[in-house]
């Protein structure tokens, strides 16, 4: 039976229970009170902290496998405070969001992408994957959107913006298109294609969580923001279909997802390994948690976490979205009580606490509502309907298929300042890092890359971890043929070397049957 969506928030601000039936269509406007708006914003930010903390002990400890039911995941009243005090880097899901919130607070809602990029690139926290590749690009003059573009950023399909997009939805109550305008500006700092779509999808679910308490509706409507002819859309659509097919068995949907969507293409750390930080796969785990959790907070966090891989970020996303649906007051005390001791503690690398961001987030949301035509009558806010528009089509790594991963295991040093490698394919990534051999100051090493007889391409490799280049070198969209790659160290120093680890080679032809060829030549 088709039902209209049941809204949590009516004019009087009353509550309704979670509706598990999928609605047929949505209303044109949603009305809520200022008090309920604040409660939902608090619930979204608190939910992120809860989910991130709960999944912290398991992050990337279960790669390519689910976390078995017999594996305990600890949670008690002291859990959040312990992480805040002993391992505050866990909360990159939150303090990364707050970088962009802080830019808007200081420079206004319309702060340009360059302001966000510079704040992000010069922040004191360490970064990884698409974020670090983007930081390096920005510090070396490659600004957004080029900093996140796949040919400049081998990690562009990774999860980074997906775990940082919460703020865009939380400041755009009920307004998916508005949330995705913010996502376009900020998300292309570090991601492109499926990596960007992960953030668009998450921001859309947050926006919808203000106006509907129907989880399947929120997931299905948010997916409308993604172009249908993308692998991200197809992956999430499959998860929705498998949930319909196996409504009582999340593990079967997990297995189906693994079979079809767990082959990483872009991330140099995940190709030919069990590690998988790909945005669409980890978004699939978020959706599995939300759909099978059925509005139950504990069940949602458990499932999103037990799907494995990035198992702190995924429950942080699911917990934040469900926290927005429920609102702060309806998050069960069992989950919320451990957050109370840290609500006034600033997140590491910021001058903002949860209590600060509750207030700032509400102020930004009210400003966005006013800009987009919301009407205010006393304490009541009526949100105008936005028909969801798919964002622009973009897809990274098209026509590139992982072919082989060759161990190199060599070092560039004063005694060996040049390495030449041969490969046949359409593209490559050369992994590695600067090794600091003594306890002296950091240094920036100068290198150049030569592919065949093309002109040399110069680049730098800082030894400092915060400003490092994530890979030694890469190049896509080459002619499919035999190539010679040469890397030269131009300023050798006896205190430093460059470890060259693996050569990842791409072909223009899929390699799905390679195992059969190897076994049955």
The 8 nearest C-alpha neighbors of each residue, nearest first, counted from 0:
[[1, 2, 20, 22, 21, 23, 3, 19],
 [2, 0, 23, 22, 3, 21, 20, 24],
 [3, 1, 22, 23, 4, 0, 21, 20],
 [2, 4, 22, 24, 23, 5, 25, 1],
 [5, 3, 22, 25, 6, 2, 211, 213],
 [4, 6, 211, 212, 3, 7, 18, 213],
 [7, 5, 211, 8, 212, 210, 4, 9],
 [6, 8, 15, 14, 212, 211, 5, 9],
 [7, 9, 12, 31, 6, 13, 14, 10],
 [8, 10, 12, 11, 31, 30, 13, 7],
 [11, 9, 31, 12, 30, 32, 379, 8],
 [10, 12, 9, 13, 32, 31, 8, 379],
 [11, 13, 9, 8, 10, 32, 31, 35],
 [14, 12, 11, 9, 8, 15, 7, 10],
 [15, 13, 7, 8, 12, 16, 9, 6],
 [14, 16, 7, 17, 13, 6, 8, 5],
 [17, 15, 18, 14, 7, 212, 5, 325],
 [16, 18, 212, 294, 19, 213, 15, 293],
 [17, 19, 213, 20, 16, 212, 5, 214],
 [18, 20, 213, 17, 21, 293, 214, 215],
 [21, 19, 18, 22, 213, 2, 215, 1],
 [20, 22, 216, 215, 19, 23, 2, 213],
 [23, 21, 2, 3, 4, 1, 24, 216],
 [22, 24, 1, 2, 3, 21, 25, 4],
 [25, 23, 22, 3, 26, 4, 2, 1],
 [24, 26, 4, 3, 27, 23, 22, 28],
 [25, 27, 28, 24, 29, 3, 384, 4],
 [28, 26, 384, 25, 383, 29, 385, 382],
 [29, 27, 384, 383, 382, 26, 381, 30],
 [30, 28, 382, 381, 210, 31, 27, 383],
 [29, 31, 381, 380, 10, 9, 382, 28],
 [32, 30, 8, 10, 380, 9, 379, 12],
 [31, 33, 379, 35, 34, 378, 12, 380],
 [32, 34, 36, 35, 378, 37, 379, 31],
 [35, 33, 37, 32, 36, 38, 12, 378],
 [34, 36, 38, 32, 37, 33, 12, 39],
 [37, 35, 33, 39, 38, 34, 32, 40],
 [36, 38, 40, 34, 35, 39, 361, 41],
 [39, 37, 35, 326, 41, 327, 36, 40],
 [38, 40, 326, 323, 42, 36, 41, 37],
 [39, 41, 43, 37, 42, 38, 169, 323],
 [42, 40, 38, 39, 44, 357, 43, 327],
 [41, 327, 43, 322, 326, 39, 323, 45],
 [44, 42, 323, 319, 322, 46, 40, 41],
 [43, 45, 47, 46, 41, 42, 319, 40],
 [46, 44, 42, 48, 47, 43, 41, 49],
 [45, 47, 319, 318, 322, 49, 43, 44],
 [46, 48, 315, 319, 50, 44, 45, 49],
 [49, 47, 45, 51, 46, 50, 52, 315],
 [48, 50, 46, 52, 47, 51, 53, 45],
 [51, 49, 315, 314, 53, 318, 47, 52],
 [50, 52, 315, 311, 48, 54, 53, 49],
 [53, 51, 55, 49, 50, 54, 48, 79],
 [52, 54, 50, 51, 55, 49, 74, 311],
 [53, 55, 311, 310, 51, 52, 57, 56],
 [54, 56, 311, 52, 58, 57, 53, 51],
 [55, 57, 54, 58, 53, 72, 311, 52],
 [58, 56, 60, 55, 54, 310, 59, 61],
 [57, 59, 310, 309, 60, 311, 55, 56],
 [60, 58, 308, 61, 309, 62, 57, 310],
 [59, 61, 57, 58, 62, 308, 307, 56],
 [62, 60, 307, 59, 308, 64, 66, 63],
 [63, 61, 308, 64, 273, 274, 59, 60],
 [62, 64, 273, 61, 308, 65, 274, 307],
 [65, 63, 62, 61, 307, 66, 306, 308],
 [64, 66, 306, 307, 305, 67, 61, 63],
 [67, 65, 305, 307, 306, 61, 64, 68],
 [66, 68, 69, 70, 65, 305, 64, 71],
 [69, 67, 70, 66, 71, 305, 65, 301],
 [68, 70, 67, 71, 66, 72, 305, 65],
 [71, 69, 68, 67, 72, 66, 305, 73],
 [72, 70, 69, 73, 68, 67, 66, 74],
 [71, 73, 70, 74, 53, 56, 54, 57],
 [74, 72, 71, 75, 53, 78, 56, 54],
 [75, 73, 78, 53, 72, 76, 77, 334],
 [74, 76, 78, 77, 337, 73, 333, 79],
 [75, 77, 337, 78, 336, 74, 79, 338],
 [78, 76, 75, 80, 79, 337, 81, 74],
 [77, 79, 81, 75, 80, 76, 74, 337],
 [80, 78, 82, 81, 337, 77, 338, 83],
 [79, 81, 83, 82, 77, 78, 341, 84],
 [80, 82, 78, 84, 79, 83, 85, 77],
 [83, 81, 86, 85, 79, 84, 80, 87],
 [84, 82, 87, 80, 81, 85, 86, 79],
 [85, 83, 81, 82, 80, 86, 87, 79],
 [84, 86, 82, 81, 83, 87, 80, 88],
 [85, 87, 82, 88, 83, 89, 84, 81],
 [88, 86, 83, 89, 82, 90, 347, 85],
 [89, 87, 90, 86, 91, 347, 124, 83],
 [90, 88, 87, 91, 86, 55, 82, 51],
 [89, 91, 92, 88, 93, 87, 94, 51],
 [90, 92, 94, 93, 95, 89, 88, 96],
 [93, 91, 90, 162, 95, 163, 94, 312],
 [94, 92, 96, 91, 90, 95, 97, 163],
 [95, 93, 97, 91, 96, 92, 90, 98],
 [94, 96, 98, 97, 93, 91, 92, 163],
 [97, 95, 163, 93, 94, 98, 99, 166],
 [96, 98, 100, 94, 99, 95, 101, 93],
 [99, 97, 101, 95, 96, 100, 94, 102],
 [98, 100, 102, 97, 101, 96, 115, 103],
 [99, 101, 97, 103, 102, 98, 104, 96],
 [100, 102, 104, 98, 99, 103, 97, 105],
 [103, 101, 99, 105, 104, 100, 106, 115],
 [104, 102, 107, 108, 106, 100, 101, 105],
 [103, 105, 101, 102, 107, 106, 100, 108],
 [104, 106, 102, 103, 107, 101, 100, 110],
 [107, 105, 103, 110, 102, 104, 108, 109],
 [108, 106, 103, 109, 110, 104, 105, 102],
 [107, 109, 103, 110, 106, 104, 363, 102],
 [110, 108, 107, 111, 103, 106, 112, 181],
 [109, 111, 107, 106, 108, 103, 114, 112],
 [112, 110, 113, 114, 109, 115, 184, 185],
 [111, 113, 115, 114, 184, 185, 116, 110],
 [112, 114, 116, 111, 115, 117, 143, 142],
 [115, 113, 117, 116, 112, 111, 118, 110],
 [114, 116, 112, 118, 113, 117, 99, 119],
 [117, 115, 113, 119, 114, 118, 120, 112],
 [116, 118, 120, 114, 119, 115, 113, 121],
 [119, 117, 115, 121, 116, 120, 122, 114],
 [118, 120, 116, 117, 122, 121, 115, 98],
 [121, 119, 134, 117, 118, 122, 116, 137],
 [122, 120, 118, 119, 117, 123, 134, 138],
 [123, 121, 119, 124, 120, 118, 348, 98],
 [124, 122, 348, 121, 125, 465, 120, 119],
 [123, 125, 122, 348, 126, 465, 88, 347],
 [126, 124, 465, 123, 127, 464, 131, 122],
 [125, 127, 131, 130, 124, 465, 128, 134],
 [126, 128, 131, 130, 129, 125, 132, 469],
 [127, 129, 131, 130, 154, 132, 157, 126],
 [130, 128, 154, 132, 189, 155, 131, 133],
 [129, 131, 133, 189, 128, 132, 127, 126],
 [132, 130, 127, 134, 126, 133, 128, 129],
 [131, 133, 129, 135, 134, 130, 469, 152],
 [134, 132, 136, 189, 146, 130, 131, 135],
 [135, 133, 120, 131, 137, 136, 132, 138],
 [136, 134, 138, 132, 133, 137, 468, 466],
 [135, 137, 141, 133, 139, 134, 146, 138],
 [138, 136, 141, 142, 140, 134, 139, 135],
 [139, 137, 135, 136, 140, 134, 120, 141],
 [140, 138, 136, 137, 141, 135, 134, 142],
 [139, 141, 137, 138, 142, 136, 135, 146],
 [140, 142, 136, 137, 146, 139, 145, 143],
 [141, 143, 137, 146, 145, 140, 144, 136],
 [144, 142, 145, 146, 188, 187, 147, 112],
 [143, 145, 187, 146, 188, 147, 142, 148],
 [144, 146, 143, 148, 147, 142, 141, 151],
 [147, 145, 143, 133, 142, 144, 141, 136],
 [146, 148, 189, 190, 188, 187, 145, 191],
 [149, 147, 145, 191, 151, 150, 146, 152],
 [148, 150, 152, 155, 151, 395, 153, 191],
 [149, 151, 148, 152, 475, 153, 474, 395],
 [152, 150, 149, 148, 146, 153, 147, 145],
 [151, 153, 149, 154, 155, 150, 147, 148],
 [152, 154, 155, 149, 265, 266, 151, 150],
 [155, 153, 129, 266, 152, 157, 156, 128],
 [154, 156, 190, 149, 191, 152, 129, 157],
 [194, 157, 155, 193, 154, 277, 278, 265],
 [158, 156, 277, 278, 194, 154, 155, 276],
 [157, 159, 278, 161, 277, 276, 194, 160],
 [160, 158, 161, 162, 157, 129, 130, 163],
 [161, 159, 163, 198, 162, 186, 164, 158],
 [160, 198, 162, 197, 158, 159, 163, 164],
 [163, 161, 160, 92, 159, 164, 312, 158],
 [162, 164, 160, 96, 161, 165, 92, 95],
 [163, 165, 198, 166, 167, 202, 161, 160],
 [166, 164, 167, 168, 202, 163, 169, 201],
 [165, 167, 169, 168, 164, 96, 170, 100],
 [168, 166, 178, 165, 164, 170, 169, 202],
 [169, 167, 202, 206, 205, 171, 178, 170],
 [168, 170, 166, 171, 167, 205, 206, 165],
 [169, 171, 364, 168, 167, 363, 172, 166],
 [172, 170, 168, 174, 178, 169, 206, 364],
 [173, 171, 206, 174, 209, 170, 169, 168],
 [172, 174, 206, 207, 210, 209, 175, 171],
 [175, 173, 171, 177, 172, 176, 206, 385],
 [176, 174, 178, 203, 177, 206, 173, 179],
 [177, 175, 179, 178, 174, 387, 180, 388],
 [176, 178, 180, 174, 179, 175, 171, 181],
 [179, 177, 175, 167, 168, 181, 171, 176],
 [178, 180, 182, 176, 181, 177, 199, 183],
 [179, 181, 183, 177, 182, 178, 176, 184],
 [180, 182, 179, 184, 178, 183, 167, 185],
 [183, 181, 179, 186, 185, 180, 184, 199],
 [184, 182, 180, 181, 186, 185, 179, 187],
 [183, 185, 181, 182, 112, 186, 187, 180],
 [184, 186, 182, 187, 188, 183, 112, 181],
 [187, 185, 182, 188, 183, 160, 195, 190],
 [188, 186, 144, 190, 189, 147, 185, 191],
 [187, 189, 143, 147, 186, 144, 185, 146],
 [188, 190, 147, 133, 187, 130, 129, 186],
 [191, 189, 147, 155, 187, 195, 194, 186],
 [190, 192, 195, 155, 148, 194, 147, 187],
 [193, 191, 394, 393, 195, 395, 194, 196],
 [192, 194, 196, 156, 195, 231, 197, 191],
 [156, 195, 193, 157, 190, 278, 197, 192],
 [196, 194, 191, 190, 192, 197, 193, 198],
 [195, 197, 199, 193, 198, 194, 200, 192],
 [198, 196, 161, 200, 195, 194, 199, 278],
 [161, 197, 199, 164, 201, 160, 196, 200],
 [200, 198, 196, 202, 197, 201, 179, 203],
 [199, 201, 203, 197, 198, 202, 221, 196],
 [200, 202, 198, 204, 203, 199, 197, 205],
 [203, 201, 168, 205, 199, 204, 200, 164],
 [204, 202, 221, 175, 200, 206, 201, 205],
 [205, 203, 207, 201, 221, 206, 202, 217],
 [204, 206, 168, 208, 202, 320, 203, 207],
 [207, 205, 168, 173, 172, 203, 204, 208],
 [206, 208, 173, 204, 209, 210, 205, 217],
 [207, 209, 324, 205, 206, 211, 210, 323],
 [210, 208, 207, 172, 173, 206, 211, 324],
 [209, 211, 207, 208, 173, 6, 29, 7],
 [212, 210, 6, 208, 213, 209, 207, 5],
 [211, 213, 324, 7, 17, 6, 214, 5],
 [212, 214, 18, 216, 211, 215, 19, 217],
 [213, 215, 217, 216, 212, 218, 290, 289],
 [216, 214, 218, 217, 213, 21, 219, 290],
 [217, 215, 219, 213, 214, 218, 21, 220],
 [216, 218, 214, 220, 215, 219, 204, 207],
 [219, 217, 215, 221, 216, 220, 214, 222],
 [220, 218, 216, 222, 221, 217, 215, 223],
 [219, 221, 217, 223, 222, 218, 216, 224],
 [222, 220, 203, 218, 223, 204, 219, 224],
 [221, 223, 224, 219, 220, 225, 218, 200],
 [224, 222, 221, 220, 225, 389, 387, 219],
 [223, 225, 389, 222, 388, 221, 390, 387],
 [226, 224, 389, 223, 222, 232, 390, 227],
 [227, 225, 389, 228, 229, 392, 390, 224],
 [226, 228, 232, 229, 225, 233, 223, 230],
 [227, 229, 226, 230, 232, 233, 392, 231],
 [230, 228, 231, 232, 227, 226, 233, 394],
 [229, 231, 233, 232, 234, 228, 193, 279],
 [232, 230, 234, 279, 229, 233, 193, 235],
 [233, 231, 235, 229, 230, 234, 227, 236],
 [232, 234, 230, 236, 231, 235, 237, 229],
 [235, 233, 237, 231, 232, 236, 230, 238],
 [234, 236, 238, 237, 232, 233, 283, 239],
 [237, 235, 233, 239, 238, 234, 232, 240],
 [238, 236, 240, 234, 235, 239, 241, 233],
 [237, 239, 235, 241, 240, 236, 242, 234],
 [240, 238, 242, 236, 237, 241, 235, 243],
 [241, 239, 237, 243, 242, 238, 236, 244],
 [240, 242, 244, 238, 243, 239, 252, 245],
 [243, 241, 246, 239, 245, 240, 244, 238],
 [244, 242, 240, 241, 246, 245, 239, 238],
 [243, 245, 241, 242, 246, 240, 252, 239],
 [246, 244, 242, 248, 247, 243, 241, 252],
 [247, 245, 242, 243, 248, 244, 249, 291],
 [246, 248, 245, 249, 291, 242, 244, 251],
 [247, 249, 250, 245, 251, 246, 252, 242],
 [250, 248, 252, 251, 253, 291, 247, 287],
 [249, 251, 253, 252, 248, 254, 65, 306],
 [252, 250, 254, 253, 249, 248, 255, 245],
 [251, 253, 255, 249, 250, 254, 241, 256],
 [252, 254, 250, 256, 251, 255, 249, 257],
 [255, 253, 251, 257, 256, 252, 250, 258],
 [256, 254, 252, 258, 257, 253, 251, 259],
 [257, 255, 253, 254, 259, 258, 260, 252],
 [258, 256, 261, 254, 255, 260, 259, 253],
 [259, 257, 255, 256, 260, 254, 261, 262],
 [258, 260, 256, 257, 261, 255, 262, 234],
 [259, 261, 256, 257, 262, 258, 280, 234],
 [260, 262, 257, 263, 259, 280, 258, 256],
 [263, 261, 260, 264, 270, 259, 275, 257],
 [262, 264, 270, 269, 261, 265, 277, 275],
 [265, 263, 270, 266, 401, 262, 400, 396],
 [266, 264, 153, 263, 267, 154, 156, 396],
 [265, 267, 154, 269, 268, 153, 270, 264],
 [268, 266, 269, 270, 265, 153, 428, 154],
 [269, 267, 266, 270, 274, 272, 275, 271],
 [270, 268, 274, 275, 272, 266, 267, 263],
 [269, 271, 263, 272, 267, 268, 264, 266],
 [270, 272, 269, 404, 273, 403, 263, 401],
 [273, 271, 269, 270, 274, 268, 275, 263],
 [272, 274, 63, 62, 275, 269, 271, 270],
 [273, 275, 269, 272, 62, 276, 268, 308],
 [276, 274, 269, 277, 273, 308, 263, 62],
 [275, 277, 157, 158, 278, 309, 274, 281],
 [276, 278, 157, 275, 280, 158, 279, 156],
 [279, 277, 158, 157, 194, 281, 280, 197],
 [278, 280, 282, 231, 281, 277, 283, 197],
 [281, 279, 283, 282, 278, 277, 261, 260],
 [280, 282, 284, 283, 278, 279, 277, 285],
 [283, 281, 279, 285, 284, 280, 278, 286],
 [282, 284, 280, 286, 281, 285, 235, 279],
 [283, 285, 287, 281, 282, 286, 303, 306],
 [286, 284, 282, 288, 313, 283, 287, 303],
 [287, 285, 289, 283, 288, 284, 290, 282],
 [288, 286, 284, 290, 285, 289, 291, 283],
 [289, 287, 303, 299, 302, 285, 286, 292],
 [288, 290, 286, 292, 287, 299, 291, 317],
 [291, 289, 287, 292, 293, 288, 286, 215],
 [290, 292, 293, 288, 289, 287, 249, 299],
 [291, 293, 299, 298, 289, 288, 290, 295],
 [294, 292, 291, 295, 290, 289, 19, 214],
 [295, 293, 292, 17, 296, 214, 321, 299],
 [294, 296, 298, 292, 293, 297, 299, 321],
 [295, 297, 299, 298, 294, 300, 292, 321],
 [298, 296, 300, 299, 295, 301, 292, 334],
 [297, 299, 292, 301, 295, 300, 296, 302],
 [300, 298, 292, 288, 296, 302, 297, 301],
 [301, 299, 303, 314, 297, 298, 302, 304],
 [300, 302, 298, 304, 299, 303, 305, 297],
 [301, 303, 288, 305, 304, 299, 300, 298],
 [302, 304, 288, 314, 300, 285, 306, 301],
 [305, 303, 310, 301, 302, 306, 314, 54],
 [304, 306, 66, 302, 307, 65, 303, 301],
 [305, 307, 65, 304, 303, 284, 302, 66],
 [306, 308, 65, 305, 310, 61, 304, 66],
 [307, 309, 59, 62, 310, 61, 275, 58],
 [310, 308, 58, 59, 312, 311, 307, 313],
 [309, 311, 304, 58, 307, 54, 308, 313],
 [310, 312, 54, 51, 55, 58, 313, 309],
 [311, 313, 315, 309, 310, 314, 51, 316],
 [312, 314, 316, 315, 285, 310, 311, 303],
 [315, 313, 50, 317, 303, 300, 316, 318],
 [316, 314, 50, 47, 51, 312, 318, 313],
 [317, 315, 319, 313, 314, 318, 47, 320],
 [318, 316, 314, 320, 319, 285, 315, 321],
 [317, 319, 46, 315, 321, 50, 316, 314],
 [320, 318, 46, 43, 47, 322, 316, 317],
 [319, 321, 323, 317, 322, 205, 318, 43],
 [322, 320, 324, 318, 323, 319, 325, 317],
 [321, 323, 42, 43, 319, 46, 325, 320],
 [324, 322, 43, 39, 42, 326, 320, 321],
 [323, 325, 208, 321, 322, 212, 326, 209],
 [326, 324, 322, 323, 329, 321, 330, 327],
 [327, 325, 39, 42, 38, 323, 322, 328],
 [326, 328, 42, 38, 330, 41, 329, 39],
 [327, 329, 326, 330, 38, 42, 325, 331],
 [330, 328, 325, 327, 326, 331, 322, 332],
 [329, 331, 327, 328, 335, 332, 325, 322],
 [332, 330, 333, 334, 329, 335, 296, 328],
 [331, 333, 335, 334, 336, 330, 329, 337],
 [332, 334, 331, 335, 336, 337, 76, 75],
 [335, 333, 332, 331, 336, 337, 49, 330],
 [334, 336, 332, 338, 337, 333, 331, 330],
 [335, 337, 332, 338, 339, 334, 333, 76],
 [338, 336, 76, 339, 335, 79, 77, 78],
 [339, 337, 336, 335, 341, 340, 79, 342],
 [338, 340, 336, 342, 341, 337, 335, 343],
 [341, 339, 338, 342, 337, 80, 343, 336],
 [342, 340, 344, 343, 339, 338, 80, 79],
 [341, 343, 353, 339, 354, 344, 340, 352],
 [344, 342, 352, 341, 354, 353, 345, 340],
 [343, 345, 341, 352, 342, 346, 353, 351],
 [346, 344, 352, 351, 350, 347, 349, 343],
 [345, 347, 349, 352, 351, 348, 94, 344],
 [346, 348, 349, 87, 345, 88, 94, 83],
 [349, 347, 346, 124, 123, 350, 94, 122],
 [350, 348, 351, 347, 346, 345, 94, 97],
 [349, 351, 345, 352, 346, 348, 347, 355],
 [352, 350, 345, 349, 355, 346, 356, 353],
 [353, 351, 345, 355, 344, 354, 343, 346],
 [352, 354, 342, 356, 355, 357, 343, 351],
 [353, 355, 357, 352, 356, 342, 343, 358],
 [356, 354, 352, 353, 358, 357, 351, 359],
 [355, 357, 359, 353, 358, 360, 354, 352],
 [358, 356, 354, 360, 41, 355, 359, 353],
 [359, 357, 356, 361, 355, 360, 362, 354],
 [360, 358, 356, 362, 361, 357, 355, 363],
 [361, 359, 363, 357, 362, 356, 358, 364],
 [360, 362, 364, 358, 359, 363, 37, 365],
 [361, 363, 359, 365, 360, 364, 366, 358],
 [362, 364, 366, 360, 365, 361, 170, 359],
 [365, 363, 170, 361, 367, 366, 362, 171],
 [366, 364, 368, 362, 367, 363, 361, 369],
 [365, 367, 363, 369, 364, 368, 370, 362],
 [366, 368, 370, 364, 369, 365, 371, 363],
 [369, 367, 365, 373, 371, 366, 370, 364],
 [368, 370, 366, 373, 367, 371, 372, 365],
 [371, 369, 367, 368, 372, 366, 373, 365],
 [372, 370, 368, 369, 373, 367, 383, 177],
 [371, 373, 369, 370, 374, 368, 383, 382],
 [374, 372, 382, 368, 369, 381, 383, 371],
 [373, 375, 381, 380, 372, 376, 382, 369],
 [374, 376, 380, 379, 377, 381, 373, 378],
 [377, 375, 379, 378, 380, 374, 381, 32],
 [376, 378, 379, 375, 380, 32, 33, 374],
 [377, 379, 32, 33, 376, 380, 375, 34],
 [378, 380, 32, 376, 377, 375, 31, 33],
 [381, 379, 375, 31, 30, 32, 374, 382],
 [380, 382, 30, 374, 373, 29, 383, 31],
 [381, 383, 373, 29, 28, 30, 380, 384],
 [384, 382, 28, 373, 381, 372, 385, 27],
 [383, 385, 27, 28, 386, 382, 174, 29],
 [386, 384, 387, 174, 383, 176, 175, 27],
 [385, 387, 388, 384, 176, 175, 27, 174],
 [386, 388, 385, 176, 224, 175, 223, 389],
 [387, 389, 224, 390, 386, 176, 223, 175],
 [390, 388, 224, 225, 226, 223, 391, 387],
 [391, 389, 224, 225, 388, 392, 226, 179],
 [392, 390, 393, 389, 226, 225, 224, 388],
 [391, 393, 226, 390, 394, 229, 192, 225],
 [394, 392, 192, 391, 395, 191, 229, 193],
 [395, 393, 192, 397, 193, 396, 392, 229],
 [394, 396, 192, 397, 149, 191, 393, 193],
 [397, 395, 399, 398, 265, 394, 149, 264],
 [398, 396, 399, 395, 394, 400, 507, 476],
 [397, 399, 507, 396, 400, 508, 506, 476],
 [400, 398, 507, 396, 397, 505, 506, 401],
 [399, 401, 506, 505, 509, 507, 402, 508],
 [402, 400, 505, 403, 504, 506, 264, 399],
 [403, 401, 505, 504, 506, 400, 510, 404],
 [404, 402, 504, 503, 401, 405, 505, 271],
 [403, 405, 503, 502, 504, 501, 406, 271],
 [404, 406, 502, 501, 407, 403, 503, 504],
 [405, 407, 501, 408, 500, 502, 404, 503],
 [408, 406, 501, 500, 409, 405, 499, 502],
 [409, 407, 500, 499, 406, 410, 501, 498],
 [410, 408, 499, 407, 498, 500, 411, 418],
 [411, 409, 498, 497, 499, 412, 496, 408],
 [410, 412, 497, 416, 415, 496, 417, 488],
 [411, 413, 496, 415, 416, 414, 491, 410],
 [414, 412, 491, 415, 416, 492, 493, 411],
 [413, 415, 412, 416, 411, 491, 493, 417],
 [414, 416, 412, 411, 413, 417, 410, 418],
 [417, 415, 488, 411, 412, 413, 487, 414],
 [418, 416, 487, 486, 415, 488, 411, 419],
 [417, 419, 486, 485, 487, 420, 416, 411],
 [420, 418, 485, 484, 486, 483, 417, 421],
 [421, 419, 484, 483, 485, 418, 422, 482],
 [422, 420, 483, 482, 484, 419, 423, 481],
 [421, 423, 482, 481, 424, 483, 420, 504],
 [424, 422, 481, 480, 482, 479, 421, 425],
 [423, 425, 506, 479, 505, 480, 426, 504],
 [424, 426, 479, 477, 506, 505, 478, 476],
 [427, 425, 475, 505, 474, 477, 424, 476],
 [426, 428, 504, 503, 473, 474, 505, 475],
 [427, 429, 473, 503, 472, 502, 430, 474],
 [430, 428, 502, 472, 471, 501, 473, 503],
 [431, 429, 470, 501, 500, 471, 499, 428],
 [430, 432, 499, 500, 498, 471, 470, 429],
 [431, 433, 498, 497, 434, 471, 470, 499],
 [432, 434, 497, 462, 496, 498, 435, 460],
 [435, 433, 496, 495, 497, 436, 432, 498],
 [434, 436, 495, 437, 494, 433, 462, 496],
 [435, 437, 494, 495, 434, 438, 496, 493],
 [438, 436, 439, 494, 435, 495, 440, 493],
 [437, 439, 440, 436, 435, 494, 441, 495],
 [440, 438, 437, 441, 494, 435, 436, 442],
 [439, 441, 442, 438, 437, 463, 435, 462],
 [442, 440, 462, 463, 439, 443, 461, 435],
 [441, 443, 462, 461, 444, 440, 463, 495],
 [442, 444, 461, 460, 462, 459, 445, 441],
 [443, 445, 460, 459, 461, 490, 442, 446],
 [446, 444, 459, 489, 490, 458, 488, 460],
 [447, 445, 488, 489, 487, 458, 457, 459],
 [446, 448, 457, 456, 487, 486, 458, 455],
 [447, 449, 486, 456, 455, 485, 457, 450],
 [448, 450, 455, 485, 484, 453, 451, 456],
 [451, 449, 484, 453, 483, 452, 485, 448],
 [452, 450, 483, 453, 482, 449, 484, 485],
 [451, 453, 450, 454, 449, 455, 483, 482],
 [452, 454, 451, 450, 449, 455, 456, 448],
 [453, 455, 449, 456, 452, 450, 448, 451],
 [456, 454, 449, 448, 447, 457, 453, 450],
 [455, 457, 448, 447, 449, 454, 458, 446],
 [458, 456, 447, 446, 455, 448, 459, 445],
 [459, 457, 446, 447, 445, 456, 460, 448],
 [458, 460, 445, 444, 446, 461, 443, 457],
 [459, 461, 444, 468, 443, 467, 462, 445],
 [462, 460, 443, 467, 463, 442, 444, 466],
 [461, 463, 433, 441, 442, 443, 467, 464],
 [464, 462, 461, 465, 466, 441, 467, 442],
 [463, 465, 467, 466, 462, 125, 461, 468],
 [466, 464, 125, 463, 467, 126, 124, 123],
 [465, 467, 464, 463, 135, 461, 468, 134],
 [468, 466, 461, 464, 465, 463, 469, 460],
 [467, 469, 460, 470, 135, 132, 466, 461],
 [468, 470, 132, 467, 131, 471, 128, 432],
 [471, 469, 430, 468, 431, 472, 429, 432],
 [470, 472, 430, 431, 429, 432, 468, 469],
 [473, 471, 429, 470, 428, 474, 430, 448],
 [474, 472, 428, 427, 429, 475, 471, 426],
 [473, 475, 426, 427, 428, 476, 472, 150],
 [474, 476, 426, 477, 427, 150, 425, 473],
 [477, 475, 425, 426, 478, 474, 399, 479],
 [478, 476, 425, 475, 426, 479, 474, 424],
 [477, 479, 425, 480, 476, 424, 426, 481],
 [478, 480, 425, 424, 477, 507, 423, 506],
 [481, 479, 423, 424, 478, 482, 425, 477],
 [480, 482, 423, 422, 424, 483, 479, 421],
 [483, 481, 422, 421, 423, 451, 480, 484],
 [482, 484, 421, 451, 420, 450, 485, 422],
 [483, 485, 450, 420, 419, 449, 421, 451],
 [484, 486, 419, 449, 418, 448, 420, 450],
 [487, 485, 448, 418, 417, 447, 419, 449],
 [488, 486, 417, 447, 446, 416, 489, 485],
 [487, 489, 446, 416, 490, 491, 445, 417],
 [488, 490, 446, 445, 487, 491, 416, 447],
 [489, 491, 445, 488, 444, 492, 446, 413],
 [492, 490, 413, 412, 488, 489, 493, 416],
 [491, 493, 494, 495, 413, 490, 412, 496],
 [494, 492, 495, 413, 491, 412, 496, 436],
 [495, 493, 436, 492, 437, 435, 496, 439],
 [496, 494, 435, 436, 492, 493, 434, 433],
 [495, 497, 412, 434, 411, 433, 410, 498],
 [498, 496, 433, 411, 410, 432, 434, 499],
 [497, 499, 410, 431, 432, 500, 409, 433],
 [500, 498, 431, 409, 410, 408, 430, 497],
 [499, 501, 408, 431, 407, 430, 498, 406],
 [502, 500, 406, 407, 430, 405, 429, 503],
 [501, 503, 429, 405, 404, 428, 504, 406],
 [502, 504, 404, 428, 427, 403, 501, 429],
 [503, 505, 427, 403, 402, 426, 401, 404],
 [506, 504, 401, 426, 402, 400, 425, 424],
 [505, 507, 424, 425, 400, 508, 402, 399],
 [506, 508, 399, 398, 425, 400, 509, 505],
 [507, 509, 506, 400, 510, 399, 398, 402],
 [510, 508, 400, 511, 507, 506, 401, 402],
 [509, 511, 513, 512, 402, 508, 400, 401],
 [512, 510, 513, 509, 514, 515, 508, 400],
 [513, 511, 515, 514, 510, 516, 509, 517],
 [512, 514, 516, 510, 515, 511, 517, 518],
 [515, 513, 517, 516, 512, 518, 511, 519],
 [516, 514, 518, 512, 513, 517, 519, 520],
 [517, 515, 520, 513, 519, 514, 518, 512],
 [516, 518, 514, 515, 519, 520, 513, 512],
 [517, 519, 515, 516, 520, 514, 513, 512],
 [518, 520, 516, 517, 515, 514, 513, 512],
 [519, 516, 517, 518, 515, 514, 513, 512]]
